[in-house]
Amino acid sequence: MNWSSLLDVVIGRPAYGTYLVAMAAHQGVDVIDTTGTVLAVHLSEKGVNSHGSLNPDAEYNRNLIGPNFRHSDGFPKNSKLATSLRDDGSVQLLKRS
């Protein structure tokens, strides 16, 4: 991943995650949707998850990235690879078309 090609986005603000994943995909990095096999738990204090969107600079990333960027390229369902569980409980890697 060519990190120097990324805009100076702010972690914890809206649009950070989809921008980062989409840029990885645009640069040919293998992006794998693991939602079918990984249970991710995000622990935080009550109300912390929404703090980024409540911040006075909540639109910083979106303004920096601009309106023409395809954030959908960073959605898990749009990755070219995905994992799934086999009947025996093992994980397999699948290519999406």
Steps between C-alpha positions, in 0.01 A plus 500: 500500500634838405421683822642828373229511232225523762342827594562621854168366635419487870449168680174488693307726264237398245628367165840388634440124480340482157763738360787290632358169374402645161846647452655162583279336238584770243870433559464126442521395865300184572193606697317210663146512635518289817151579631394141435767357729617764749298628789640840583410666825565868557506588867468860603349722761133583463450738209860497378416348161318813387759748622667535161180613331421738786838672483502858366728382216289192420489589129876549471570167326205526264596855403864400446417187299240680290159405364618293204683230694324162484482399866306190393830356372590468869187309602567137603240369255699652212831328578633251246572242769292365788518230764237242582471209738518145374285228653799380702545846655807596300516827311526519124597795284268571207546718193205717408419589143 
